[in-house]
């Protein structure tokens, strides 16, 4: 602008840390079929964003698997937050299961188009038909597509695997290698009207994730194991489980990173609860242990979205010490808040984020800055090890008390 010869000017200085709000990691994407859905409301292969608390939109889903998935989610939302933010993609039912899987895979392969289409990024994906396999030597095609595409939108998926036996469930898990997949090895028995049917457990686990997120301030840092699953009439099969016996079938499934739902039993020491149905699962289908707990993956993804929001406010500015310091301070303050809230155990200090050996003058001349950001997600409490021994000082105390009483009585 042209400065006045006689007057005044005003400029804004951008050298302070910037705040960000984070993202909603409870948004769900469902990809399934429903032959009798309202085609005007839910056109084939088209993303439609709804609230599952909207009875009209839910009724338009018809009576197919999409409606069953939404019901499974809603059954878990037992508090004031009675609806989930869900994006529906209705696909056509194929001539056989493989053809239907191909229709679902086509949507997954274009998953990066969905956020712009509905102005929301889903972070939990429910894709149908994951329990099906052509044979015991073949990966499910939907599973393969999920592995290839979930990371593109920083999402995770709860996937159903063969629930007929522990061996088949574990065999299916062995076809996976992704920290973004959580296999579940049991199906749900639920009432639809007067009919008792078997339905996937995955939407119920997704609903549980939303319930836990809502109860902890809308952030995805908390694990969701050892929580009740609501709306069940029973399980597709009863899985023997004991908190005290690692040889039980349920413990074998958990060891193989396959989540389960166990029945409560009154008066049984090793039971997961006194009654009801309880979800037990903490791990994903990764091949290593560094990010094996799925809530740590979700929490780290959440922080990544915050780093994106912070950094895009600094990109394009003139590089200076003030700008770089404000950028790093913005990151540090956000991580400090997460540590204070118990979301993470700790993080690297700001003087360790920017180091001279990682930032050469040549790179700075090109406008490139490297930060080394360390964070330690909080782990889930999985095993309690109690060591019980005799306590001799208590007996010595008894001796001293007897002596003291006898002495005082004389």
LUMVEXGU-762205 format. One record per residue (C-alpha): x, y, z; residue in three letters. Coordinates in pm, 1 decimal, padded with zeros to 6 digits, always signed. Layout:
BEGIN
X,Y,Z,Ala
...
// end
This chain:
BEGIN
+00000.0,+00000.0,+00000.0,Unk
+00104.4,+00362.3,-00030.6,Unk
+00197.7,+00505.6,+00309.7,Unk
+00041.7,+00842.7,+00389.6,Unk
+00265.4,+01150.2,+00395.7,Unk
+00079.3,+01281.2,+00695.1,Unk
-00135.4,+01028.8,+00886.9,Unk
-00102.3,+00677.9,+01029.5,Unk
-00081.5,+00308.0,+00932.2,Unk
-00187.3,-00015.5,+01099.6,Unk
-00028.4,-00359.9,+01050.7,Unk
-00083.4,-00697.6,+01211.0,Unk
+00213.5,-00894.4,+01345.6,Unk
+00193.9,-01274.4,+01322.9,Unk
+00466.0,-01392.3,+01562.6,Unk
+00255.3,-01547.7,+01839.1,Unk
+00153.2,-01912.2,+01894.4,Unk
-00176.3,-02003.2,+01729.0,Unk
-00460.3,-02208.3,+01881.4,Unk
-00632.4,-02499.1,+01705.6,Unk
-00945.4,-02696.9,+01787.5,Unk
-00842.3,-03045.0,+01674.8,Unk
-01084.5,-03269.9,+01488.2,Unk
-01384.6,-03491.8,+01552.1,Unk
-01255.6,-03848.9,+01540.7,Unk
-01597.3,-04002.7,+01609.9,Unk
-01729.7,-03959.0,+01256.4,Unk
-01813.3,-04292.3,+01092.9,Unk
-01824.7,-04412.6,+00732.8,Unk
-02048.6,-04711.8,+00650.5,Unk
-02026.2,-04891.7,+00314.8,Unk
-02289.6,-05163.2,+00272.0,Unk
-02601.3,-05265.7,+00082.2,Unk
-02973.8,-05209.8,+00123.7,Unk
-03194.0,-05313.3,-00163.3,Unk
-03509.2,-05149.1,-00026.2,Unk
-03352.8,-04816.7,+00076.1,Unk
-03504.5,-04495.2,-00055.9,Unk
-03304.9,-04446.8,-00376.8,Unk
-03371.4,-04072.6,-00377.9,Unk
-03226.3,-04031.1,-00030.2,Unk
-02944.3,-04279.1,-00080.2,Unk
-02839.9,-04302.9,-00446.3,Unk
-02600.5,-04587.7,-00522.7,Unk
-02228.7,-04517.7,-00473.6,Unk
-02299.7,-04170.3,-00336.8,Unk
-02180.7,-04042.0,+00001.7,Unk
-02468.3,-03912.1,+00217.2,Unk
-02397.1,-03763.5,+00559.8,Unk
-02661.5,-03806.9,+00829.6,Unk
-02716.5,-03807.1,+01201.8,Unk
-02822.2,-04149.0,+01323.9,Unk
-03057.8,-03962.7,+01555.6,Unk
-03262.3,-03847.7,+01251.8,Unk
-03547.6,-04099.6,+01243.2,Unk
-03656.7,-04003.3,+00891.3,Unk
-03312.2,-04055.5,+00740.4,Unk
-03275.0,-04383.0,+00929.5,Unk
-03614.5,-04505.5,+00809.3,Unk
-03510.5,-04433.1,+00449.2,Unk
-03230.0,-04686.7,+00487.7,Unk
-03485.7,-04963.7,+00452.8,Unk
-03435.4,-05302.3,+00614.7,Unk
-03100.1,-05409.3,+00471.6,Unk
-02752.4,-05425.0,+00623.1,Unk
-02712.6,-05047.3,+00630.9,Unk
-03005.1,-05022.9,+00871.4,Unk
-02860.6,-05307.0,+01079.1,Unk
-02526.9,-05125.2,+01103.0,Unk
-02688.5,-04799.2,+01210.8,Unk
-02896.6,-04981.4,+01471.0,Unk
-02582.6,-05144.1,+01608.0,Unk
-02420.8,-04803.5,+01647.5,Unk
-02727.2,-04639.7,+01802.7,Unk
-02767.0,-04918.7,+02057.5,Unk
-02438.2,-04811.7,+02216.5,Unk
-02526.6,-04442.0,+02243.3,Unk
-02712.2,-04465.1,+02570.3,Unk
-02644.1,-04113.3,+02703.3,Unk
-02758.2,-03767.4,+02592.6,Unk
-02543.0,-03796.0,+02278.6,Unk
-02794.9,-04025.8,+02112.1,Unk
-02685.1,-03980.8,+01751.8,Unk
-02363.1,-04039.6,+01561.3,Unk
-02226.9,-03837.9,+01268.6,Unk
-02230.8,-04102.6,+00994.3,Unk
-02164.0,-04095.6,+00622.0,Unk
-02353.5,-04363.9,+00429.7,Unk
-02242.6,-04507.0,+00096.3,Unk
-02497.9,-04753.3,-00036.6,Unk
-02357.0,-05002.7,-00285.2,Unk
-02541.1,-05254.5,-00500.8,Unk
-02579.5,-05613.7,-00393.7,Unk
-02377.9,-05822.8,-00637.6,Unk
-02459.8,-06158.5,-00793.2,Unk
-02253.7,-06319.3,-00515.6,Unk
-02049.4,-06212.6,-00211.3,Unk
-01735.4,-06157.9,-00416.7,Unk
-01922.5,-05920.9,-00648.1,Unk
-02061.3,-05728.5,-00351.3,Unk
-01710.8,-05705.4,-00205.5,Unk
-01591.5,-05560.4,-00536.0,Unk
-01854.7,-05286.4,-00510.4,Unk
-01737.0,-05201.8,-00158.8,Unk
-01372.1,-05206.0,-00267.5,Unk
-01448.5,-04953.7,-00543.3,Unk
-01570.7,-04707.3,-00278.8,Unk
-01268.5,-04769.4,-00056.8,Unk
-01030.3,-04710.6,-00345.6,Unk
-01185.1,-04363.2,-00384.7,Unk
-01206.5,-04293.2,-00010.6,Unk
-01015.4,-03964.3,-00039.0,Unk
-01307.5,-03819.2,-00237.0,Unk
-01551.0,-03861.5,+00052.9,Unk
-01433.8,-03580.0,+00287.1,Unk
-01484.0,-03314.1,+00020.0,Unk
-01818.8,-03462.3,-00084.7,Unk
-01968.9,-03438.2,+00266.5,Unk
-01745.2,-03173.5,+00428.7,Unk
-01634.4,-03418.3,+00695.0,Unk
-01353.7,-03671.3,+00728.4,Unk
-01465.9,-04006.6,+00870.2,Unk
-01215.5,-04156.5,+01113.6,Unk
-01392.7,-04488.0,+01181.4,Unk
-01475.1,-04700.6,+00878.8,Unk
-01730.3,-04982.2,+00870.7,Unk
-01704.6,-05176.6,+00546.6,Unk
-01928.7,-05478.7,+00503.7,Unk
-01849.7,-05841.8,+00419.6,Unk
-01508.9,-05856.0,+00589.9,Unk
-01582.2,-06193.0,+00751.0,Unk
-01608.4,-06363.4,+00410.7,Unk
-01311.5,-06533.6,+00246.5,Unk
-01298.1,-06729.5,-00075.6,Unk
-01086.9,-06993.3,+00105.5,Unk
-00861.1,-07021.7,+00407.2,Unk
-00556.2,-06919.9,+00201.9,Unk
-00697.4,-06594.2,+00065.1,Unk
-00729.9,-06245.7,+00211.7,Unk
-01072.0,-06087.0,+00203.9,Unk
-01072.9,-05822.8,-00075.6,Unk
-01236.4,-05560.4,+00147.6,Unk
-00966.4,-05615.1,+00411.3,Unk
-00697.2,-05568.6,+00146.9,Unk
-00860.0,-05242.4,+00030.0,Unk
-00891.3,-05114.1,+00386.4,Unk
-00522.1,-05176.5,+00449.8,Unk
-00433.7,-04982.5,+00135.8,Unk
-00661.7,-04684.2,+00195.4,Unk
-00731.7,-04615.7,+00564.7,Unk
-00408.9,-04424.4,+00618.0,Unk
-00503.8,-04177.7,+00343.7,Unk
-00768.9,-04023.5,+00571.3,Unk
-00614.6,-04119.1,+00909.3,Unk
-00895.2,-04363.9,+00984.6,Unk
-00924.3,-04699.9,+01157.5,Unk
-01165.1,-04985.5,+01089.3,Unk
-01327.0,-05246.5,+01309.5,Unk
-01350.2,-05559.1,+01092.3,Unk
-01546.9,-05877.4,+01146.8,Unk
-01362.1,-06204.6,+01092.6,Unk
-01484.7,-06564.5,+01073.8,Unk
-01676.4,-06621.9,+01397.7,Unk
-01733.0,-06996.9,+01359.6,Unk
-01420.5,-07096.4,+01553.0,Unk
-01113.7,-06950.8,+01720.4,Unk
-00891.0,-07124.0,+01465.8,Unk
-01069.6,-06963.6,+01171.2,Unk
-01073.5,-06621.0,+01337.4,Unk
-00700.7,-06637.0,+01407.7,Unk
-00634.3,-06763.8,+01056.2,Unk
-00818.5,-06462.0,+00916.0,Unk
-00622.9,-06225.7,+01141.5,Unk
-00301.6,-06377.9,+01003.2,Unk
-00391.3,-06238.0,+00660.3,Unk
-00373.5,-05880.8,+00799.5,Unk
-00082.1,-05650.3,+00868.3,Unk
-00214.5,-05308.2,+00958.2,Unk
-00220.5,-05093.5,+01269.6,Unk
-00549.1,-04947.7,+01142.5,Unk
-00750.4,-05270.2,+01156.8,Unk
-00910.1,-05418.4,+01469.5,Unk
-01040.7,-05772.9,+01405.6,Unk
-01343.8,-05893.8,+01603.4,Unk
-01403.0,-06268.3,+01627.3,Unk
-01766.1,-06299.2,+01735.2,Unk
-02098.2,-06188.5,+01585.6,Unk
-02406.6,-06041.6,+01752.2,Unk
-02745.9,-06204.5,+01798.6,Unk
-03008.5,-05930.6,+01798.9,Unk
-03381.6,-05888.3,+01758.4,Unk
-03510.9,-05715.8,+01448.4,Unk
-03877.6,-05690.9,+01524.8,Unk
-03983.3,-06038.6,+01632.3,Unk
-03702.2,-06213.1,+01447.2,Unk
-03374.2,-06312.9,+01612.4,Unk
-03091.0,-06267.2,+01361.9,Unk
-02711.8,-06274.9,+01351.3,Unk
-02546.7,-05945.0,+01264.8,Unk
-02186.0,-05814.3,+01254.4,Unk
-02032.7,-05701.2,+01581.6,Unk
-01821.2,-05429.0,+01417.5,Unk
-02087.4,-05152.0,+01419.6,Unk
-02147.7,-05215.8,+01788.2,Unk
-01778.4,-05174.3,+01861.5,Unk
-01774.2,-04856.8,+01651.1,Unk
-02070.2,-04724.8,+01851.0,Unk
-01881.7,-04808.3,+02169.5,Unk
-01584.3,-04607.3,+02043.3,Unk
-01812.2,-04308.7,+01985.0,Unk
-01963.7,-04351.3,+02332.1,Unk
-01621.5,-04351.3,+02498.2,Unk
-01502.9,-04055.6,+02289.1,Unk
-01812.5,-03859.9,+02393.5,Unk
-01754.9,-03940.6,+02759.3,Unk
-01394.6,-03818.5,+02752.0,Unk
-01438.5,-03477.8,+02595.4,Unk
-01469.6,-03585.3,+02232.7,Unk
-01109.4,-03698.6,+02192.6,Unk
-00990.8,-04045.6,+02082.8,Unk
-00713.3,-04101.9,+02335.5,Unk
-00893.6,-04342.5,+02568.8,Unk
-00909.5,-04720.8,+02521.2,Unk
-01254.6,-04875.7,+02509.5,Unk
-01195.3,-05226.3,+02643.1,Unk
-01392.0,-05376.2,+02931.2,Unk
-01706.9,-05181.3,+02842.0,Unk
-02060.4,-05307.9,+02801.0,Unk
-02207.6,-05377.0,+02457.6,Unk
-02578.0,-05297.1,+02457.1,Unk
-02868.4,-05423.7,+02251.3,Unk
-02757.8,-05787.1,+02231.6,Unk
-02986.6,-06086.8,+02268.7,Unk
-02683.3,-06313.9,+02263.7,Unk
-02364.5,-06402.2,+02080.4,Unk
-02311.0,-06612.9,+01770.1,Unk
-02122.6,-06850.7,+01997.6,Unk
-02014.8,-06838.7,+02358.9,Unk
-01640.3,-06787.6,+02389.6,Unk
-01492.2,-06934.3,+02710.7,Unk
-01302.6,-06660.0,+02890.7,Unk
-01136.3,-06610.6,+03226.8,Unk
-00936.0,-06320.3,+03361.9,Unk
-00730.1,-06573.6,+03557.6,Unk
-00662.2,-06846.4,+03300.0,Unk
-00453.2,-06760.5,+02995.9,Unk
-00532.1,-07093.2,+02827.5,Unk
-00900.1,-07016.6,+02764.1,Unk
-01021.7,-06964.7,+02408.9,Unk
-01092.2,-06598.3,+02469.0,Unk
-00738.8,-06537.6,+02593.3,Unk
-00597.5,-06720.2,+02290.1,Unk
-00795.4,-06493.5,+02058.9,Unk
-00677.9,-06181.1,+02242.0,Unk
-00317.7,-06303.5,+02223.6,Unk
-00361.0,-06320.7,+01845.4,Unk
-00497.6,-05961.5,+01840.0,Unk
-00857.0,-06071.6,+01781.6,Unk
-01106.6,-05882.3,+01998.0,Unk
-01401.2,-06061.4,+02157.5,Unk
-01723.7,-06004.1,+02345.8,Unk
-01760.2,-06213.5,+02660.7,Unk
-02065.0,-06292.2,+02873.1,Unk
-02073.2,-06187.9,+03234.8,Unk
-02123.3,-06457.1,+03499.6,Unk
-02244.5,-06402.5,+03853.6,Unk
-02031.1,-06556.9,+04127.2,Unk
-01743.3,-06658.1,+03898.3,Unk
-01408.4,-06512.4,+04001.9,Unk
-01252.2,-06503.6,+03655.6,Unk
-01556.6,-06364.2,+03474.9,Unk
-01525.2,-06026.4,+03304.2,Unk
-01838.4,-05900.7,+03483.0,Unk
-02135.8,-06014.7,+03686.5,Unk
-02367.6,-05991.5,+03387.3,Unk
-02430.5,-05856.0,+03040.9,Unk
-02198.0,-05860.2,+02742.4,Unk
-01857.3,-05695.4,+02762.6,Unk
-01621.9,-05598.3,+02482.2,Unk
-01259.6,-05699.9,+02534.1,Unk
-01007.7,-05568.5,+02284.9,Unk
-00715.7,-05328.4,+02283.3,Unk
-00497.1,-05426.1,+01990.9,Unk
-00488.5,-05387.0,+01616.3,Unk
-00355.6,-05618.3,+01346.7,Unk
-00007.6,-05467.1,+01331.1,Unk
+00294.4,-05696.7,+01308.6,Unk
+00495.9,-05504.1,+01569.4,Unk
+00425.5,-05385.5,+01922.2,Unk
+00523.2,-05016.0,+01898.1,Unk
+00172.4,-04903.7,+01794.4,Unk
-00017.7,-05224.8,+01868.1,Unk
-00280.8,-05060.1,+02087.9,Unk
-00539.4,-04906.7,+01857.4,Unk
-00630.5,-04614.0,+02084.5,Unk
-00267.4,-04501.2,+02058.0,Unk
-00298.4,-04500.0,+01678.0,Unk
-00616.6,-04291.6,+01699.2,Unk
-00462.6,-04051.3,+01950.8,Unk
-00149.9,-04002.5,+01740.7,Unk
-00367.0,-03941.1,+01433.3,Unk
-00554.4,-03676.4,+01631.7,Unk
-00229.1,-03498.3,+01713.9,Unk
-00122.1,-03520.4,+01348.8,Unk
-00440.3,-03337.1,+01245.5,Unk
-00359.4,-03065.4,+01499.3,Unk
-00007.2,-03033.6,+01359.6,Unk
-00160.8,-02993.6,+01014.6,Unk
-00393.3,-02719.9,+01139.9,Unk
-00108.8,-02537.9,+01316.6,Unk
+00146.1,-02562.4,+01036.3,Unk
-00082.2,-02447.9,+00754.9,Unk
-00122.9,-02116.7,+00937.5,Unk
+00254.3,-02058.5,+00912.9,Unk
+00321.1,-02184.1,+00561.2,Unk
+00380.6,-01900.6,+00318.3,Unk
+00513.1,-01657.1,+00575.5,Unk
+00861.9,-01508.1,+00563.8,Unk
+01103.7,-01739.3,+00742.2,Unk
+01251.0,-01574.7,+01051.3,Unk
+01345.0,-01669.8,+01404.7,Unk
+01017.8,-01518.2,+01528.5,Unk
+00809.3,-01721.6,+01282.7,Unk
+00984.2,-02051.0,+01355.6,Unk
+00970.9,-01994.5,+01729.2,Unk
+00598.3,-01914.5,+01717.8,Unk
+00536.6,-02229.4,+01512.1,Unk
+00728.6,-02451.8,+01754.6,Unk
+00566.5,-02285.2,+02056.5,Unk
+00222.1,-02352.5,+01906.9,Unk
+00307.3,-02722.0,+01883.8,Unk
+00460.2,-02731.8,+02231.4,Unk
+00159.8,-02563.8,+02395.0,Unk
-00078.3,-02810.8,+02230.0,Unk
+00129.6,-03108.7,+02345.0,Unk
+00150.3,-02956.9,+02692.6,Unk
-00229.2,-02948.7,+02706.1,Unk
-00249.5,-03314.4,+02601.6,Unk
-00004.2,-03413.9,+02873.9,Unk
-00195.7,-03214.9,+03134.3,Unk
-00516.8,-03392.9,+03028.5,Unk
-00349.6,-03734.6,+03058.4,Unk
-00380.9,-03803.6,+02685.3,Unk
-00005.7,-03862.6,+02649.7,Unk
+00267.8,-03944.4,+02899.4,Unk
+00508.2,-03683.5,+02767.3,Unk
+00668.3,-03512.5,+02469.7,Unk
+01005.3,-03383.2,+02357.7,Unk
+01096.2,-03028.7,+02470.5,Unk
+01102.8,-02757.7,+02207.6,Unk
+01484.8,-02731.1,+02201.8,Unk
+01493.9,-03097.8,+02097.7,Unk
+01241.7,-03045.2,+01816.6,Unk
+01462.9,-02811.1,+01612.9,Unk
+01829.9,-02908.7,+01591.8,Unk
+02111.7,-02768.3,+01380.9,Unk
+02219.3,-03107.6,+01244.0,Unk
+01871.0,-03159.4,+01096.1,Unk
+01842.1,-02806.4,+00955.9,Unk
+02129.8,-02710.8,+00731.1,Unk
+02161.3,-02356.4,+00591.8,Unk
+02107.9,-02502.3,+00246.8,Unk
+01768.9,-02646.3,+00344.0,Unk
+01661.4,-02325.5,+00517.8,Unk
+01751.1,-02132.8,+00202.0,Unk
+01507.2,-02359.3,+00020.1,Unk
+01237.4,-02285.8,+00279.7,Unk
+01254.6,-02633.4,+00436.5,Unk
+01244.4,-02680.6,+00814.7,Unk
+01270.1,-03017.2,+00989.9,Unk
+01116.6,-03082.5,+01333.7,Unk
+01173.0,-03397.4,+01538.1,Unk
+00857.6,-03429.4,+01754.2,Unk
+00853.4,-03705.7,+02012.6,Unk
+00532.5,-03806.1,+02188.8,Unk
+00455.4,-04101.4,+02413.7,Unk
+00089.7,-04213.0,+02404.5,Unk
-00059.9,-04345.0,+02727.3,Unk
-00088.0,-04727.8,+02726.3,Unk
-00392.3,-04927.8,+02831.0,Unk
-00389.2,-05114.6,+03164.7,Unk
-00394.5,-05475.5,+03041.3,Unk
-00242.7,-05700.8,+03308.2,Unk
-00232.5,-05666.4,+03687.5,Unk
+00052.7,-05863.5,+03845.2,Unk
-00001.7,-05919.7,+04216.1,Unk
+00283.6,-06053.6,+04429.1,Unk
+00158.0,-06170.8,+04767.1,Unk
+00394.7,-06272.2,+05046.7,Unk
+00392.6,-06306.9,+05421.9,Unk
+00454.4,-05981.7,+05615.5,Unk
+00678.2,-06046.0,+05919.0,Unk
+00665.2,-05688.9,+06058.1,Unk
+00297.9,-05747.2,+06137.7,Unk
+00390.1,-06038.6,+06369.6,Unk
+00667.8,-05835.0,+06526.7,Unk
+00411.9,-05561.8,+06583.9,Unk
+00186.3,-05814.9,+06756.3,Unk
+00473.0,-05917.8,+06987.6,Unk
+00546.0,-05556.4,+07071.9,Unk
+00176.5,-05487.7,+07139.7,Unk
+00149.7,-05786.3,+07375.1,Unk
+00466.3,-05681.1,+07558.2,Unk
+00335.9,-05322.4,+07582.5,Unk
+00004.3,-05435.9,+07728.3,Unk
+00165.6,-05668.1,+07980.3,Unk
+00409.4,-05399.4,+08085.3,Unk
+00138.2,-05138.8,+08128.3,Unk
-00077.2,-05376.3,+08336.9,Unk
+00197.4,-05413.0,+08596.5,Unk
// end
